[in-house]
Amino acid sequence: MRKTLVKAAGLSVFALMVLNGSAQLKQLTGEQIFQNKTTGLLKDLPVIAGWKDDTHYIISAGKDGHKSVDVISGKEESIILPVKSDNVYLEKNDIFFKDAGGKAIQLTKTPDEEKNPTLSPDATRIAFTRNNNLFVLEIASGKETQLSTDGSDVVYNGYASWVYYEEILGRPSKYKAFWWSPDSKHLAYMHFNDSKVPMFPLYGADGQHGYVEETRYPAAGDPNPEVKIGIADITTAQTVWSDFNEKDDQYFGTPFWSPDGKKLWQQWMNRGQDHLFVYAIDPTNGSKTAVYEEQQKTWIDWLDDIHFLANNKGYIVVSDKSGWMHIYQYDMNGKPVKQITDGNWTVKDIVKIDEKKQQVYFTARKENSARFDYYVVGLDGKNLKRLTFGDYTHSVEVSPNATYFITTYSNLNTPKKMAVVDNKGKLIREIADSKGDDYDKYQTAKTELIRVNVDGFDLPVTIIYPNNFDEHKKYPVFISIYGGPNAGTVYDSYKGIGEYQWWAKEDLIQVAIDHRGSGHFGKAGQNYLHRDLSHWEIHDYSEVVKWLSAKPYINKDKVAISGFSYGGYTTCMALTRGADVFKYGIAGGSVTDWHLYDSHYTERYMDTPAENPEGYKSSAVATYLNNYKGNLYIIHGTMDDNVHMQNSIQLIGALQDKKADFQMAFYPGGRHGWRNYPDRWKHYNNERVKYIYKNLLEKEVPQEAMQ
């Protein structure tokens, strides 16, 4: 029998606070909560637009442009920013350039769409793609040079195949798959061939006959796009192909140019995603040399960055190969020099390396896994020091030489504040507080972060109590989750004036839970999820809900769970695999069978269906439908090109075959979310509200709660 303990005994401090609530406080209105009419309650914080130098930060002043602010005195001066990458933009599919005087110059005028215009480091050229070919345009002369010629409906140069955009290069890339060298002499790019990737049709219902949108989408076990790495010489317009075989079953990650522009450091991974190499590629002949190697028994994530040290003294990376994300130094040939940080805590990212002082500045989840802090440590691994303060989570903007940093900080019950701090951790000046003058006049929901011990893991849990909490009453519970590997929900930061404030008024206990693989317990915790997604997630969630249900103020028959995407998958599994605990669920954009999701994401955790048939079976929702007791609300966008509606349709068919009760709503035109259809998005939110009132609160929906 597994023992479940909790690190908070009896009635919590926050529960006592809300139990003794102040009757004289005003109640938040529906307009304030749902329509963001928070004047007097919350104020906007300054928008930090970077640093002018080490002692002056820059704020965006709206129509007044930008202002430079002295870190010590706070004195402001107007400033004109230099030409930078966002001076290049698209308008009606053509490229425009805004010069130093602010004058807009149109550089292209074609019937075809230009994509991802990107300024060279020396600000003389712009690279972009058109019709899946790569181009470079000289700003001064307007001369356009075409670097590739074989672009087609299945061949893309510098423009990513779907699975690379979604899973490897990332959505912020906007499909861009080319990279300027620091000296502006070369342009590295990925060449994709999707001809062997299966086509997935998305049906659009608009018009008399509808239409079909076809996407090259590799599901688990399918052929992936063939990829090769090209390096184009800007002067000659000739491409040198790197020494890889594009026919191999492999992946390429984001590359990094060496600071001198003489080598392209390219990430490579096998299809199994458990063996990572970084190769230094010579742009003159495409030859490659291994400069980093890592293997793990489960999976490896791509390197977010490579930090090169001066004078070829080596480089620094962040890796979770020890079971926790930490900082490592290597020489230029990939030989380990030292591990700089260590312990059962997680480094988030490196912010600055000061080689003169032999220090590394970084952010991490160390004091509390639900918070982010800013630290400094010697390159020798000694003298680790926290530079941020208090029981807050911090987001920092660091000056060029790391002499100062601006922190935006908050916790679950403290609205965001902003301050300047020096590199010794001394508070220099408070900049702003988002809490308005009227904030304390209103009753706001109190939130508590606790830890529930399950199998030795102190799982983080947040509980938002009803405003007029009474431990002698029984309350329904609404759990919001995401649930994916290394993708937690529980963080100790302020949530604003949002919908949760309404539910606190309506006597609903709101809960968020993170499982052992959510990132709070490093890669060591994530490894539990390997080859059987949902098993440990549902186990851990169930144990926490059982603990909650033992409280006298919890109505264990009114426990709902809700999530979108992986959270939708988790919700479906909770009502099937965990049906003895979870009674109600709202599942949006859900994966229901990992055979149906994309190759790179799925196989990272599950391996291929051929390698792990039992794992795919045990992680499918349909496997547990005999446990299902009803009350699942299934929601999906009809044009979802990420998690195809196929997932929900197959689940609905299986539920119908079982003659099971459920609800469903499909949103025409909706992708992985449908905010681009405001009225449909409001409808979706209204349906959620109705579901909660009907099934958990068992009362009529007030008009004030409807959008």
C-alpha positions, 0 to 999 in steps of 0.5 A: 500500500502506498503511503500518502502524507502532506506537509500541511496539517489541519486547517491552513493559514489561508483557510483560516484567513478566508474563514475569518474574512472581512465582511466590509470588503467589496466584491469583484464584479463580473465586468472586473473579472471577465472583461478586464476592467481593473482600473483602480485594482491593477496598474500596468508595469513599465515595459522594459525594452532592453538596456542602453548601457550598464547603468541605463535601462530602456522603457517603451513610452508608447507614442513618445517612443522610448526613454532611457532611465538611470538605474540609481536616480530614475531620471528619464531621457528620450532616446532614439533606438538604433536600427535593429531587426524589427525595423524589417517588417511585412506589409501586404506580403511585401518587405519594408525597411524602416531606416534610422530616421523612421522612413519606411522603404518598400523593398519588394513588390511581388504577387508572391508572399515573402516570409520571415524577412531577417536583417543581417548582423551588419544591417546591410541585407535581408534574408527571406523565403518566397515560394519555398526558396531562399533569397537575400536582398541588398538594402542599399541597391535593392538587388535580390539574389536567389540562393535556392531553386528547387522549392516546391510543394514538398521541398522547402529551403529555409522554411520548416516542415510542419513537425520541425516548426511545431516540435524542434524549431518552435512556434516562435520561429514562424517556420524560419529555418535559416541563420545568419553568420555573425560576420554576415558572410554566410547563411545556414539553412535547412533543406526539407523534402516532405515527399515521403511524409504522409498527407493528413487532410483537414476539412473546411466546411465553409462555402457550398462545397467545402475545401480540403487543406492538406498538411504533411504530418508524420504521425508516430512511426511514419517517415519523417522529412528528409533534411540536409544542412546547407551553408550559402556563401553570400558573395558567390550565392553558392551553397555547400552541403554539410556532410550528412546523409539526408536519407538517414532517419535523424533529426537536426536541431537549431544550429549555433554559429561560432562567434567568429563565423568560421564554423556552424555548430549543428545539433544532430539526434538519432530517431530514438532521441537518446543520442545527441551530437553537436558537429562543427561544420566547415562552411568551405567544404561541409566537413564536420567534427564532433564537438559534443556528445550526450546519451541518455537511457530515456530521451534527450532534449535539444540544447537551448544555447551554446555559450562560447568562451573567448579565445577558443577556451571552450564553451558552456552548456546546460544539460539534464544528463545527471537527472537535474538540469545543470551547467557544464564546461567543455573545451572546444573539442568536446572534452569535459572540463568541469560541472559548474552547478550540482544538486537536486534542483533545476537550472533554467538558463544562463543569462551572462558569463563574466569571464573577467570575473570568472562568474556565471549568472543564471536563473534556476528553480532552487529554493522552491521548485515553484519559483524562479530565482537569479543566481551567480556562481564562480566558473569553478563552481564555488560561491553560489549566491542567490541575488533575488530576494523574498518568497517570490518568483522572479523574472529578470532583465540583466544589464550588459555587464551584469552590474544590475538587473531589473526583477519583476516579482510576485507570488500567488497572493502578491501582485507583480512589482518591479525593482532594480537590484545590483549584482551583490543582491542589494535592492537599489530602487523600487520601480513600480507596483501593479497593485492599484489604490483600490485593490485592498478594498476588494475581497480577493481569492486567497491561494495556498501552495502546499506539498503532498507527499506521494511515494516520496515525491512532495508534489506541489499543489495550489488551492484557491479557497472560496471567499467565505470559506467555512470548513463545516461546509462541503465544496465541489472541486475544479482541477485545472491541469496540463500534465505533459512531461516537464510542463508544470502548472503549479507556480508561485506567481500572481495570476491577476484578476481572472476567472478564478476570482469568480469561482472563489465567489461561487464557493468552488475550490480550485486546485492545480496539481503537478506530478512527478514528471512535471519538471519539479523533480528534474529529469529524474522525475520525468524519466518515470513517464518513459514508454507509458504516458498517463500512468504516473500522471493519473496515479499522482493526481489520484493520490492527491485528490484522495488526500483532498477528499478526506478533508471534511470540507471536500465533496468527493462526489463533485470533483472535476478536471479540465485541460487542453491539448495534453491537458485534454488527454490527461482529462480523458485518462482521468475519467477512464484510467482514473474513473474511481476518483474523477467524476467530471471532465472538460477535455479540449483539443485532446490526444486520445491515442498516441498513434495519432500524434506527431512523430518527434513529440510522441517518440521522444517519450514513447519510442515508436509503435513498433518498439513499444506496442504495449506502451501505446495500448496502455496509454490510449484512452479507449483501453480504459473505456470499461471504467468510464462512468460518464460526464466527459465534455469533449471539445475540439476545433475542426481545423486543428492541424496540431492535435487532429480532430480525428482524436476526438472523433475516434473517442466519440465513436468508441463512447457511442459503441459503449452507449456511454453518456458524454457531451461534445462541441466542435468549433468550425475553423478552429485550430489548436484553439480558436481565439481568431473566432471571438464569438466562438471562443466566447461560446466555448467559455460560456459552455464551460461555465454552464457545465460547472454550474450544472454539474458542480454548483447545481444552480442557475447560471447568473447572467453576469458570468456569461460573456 
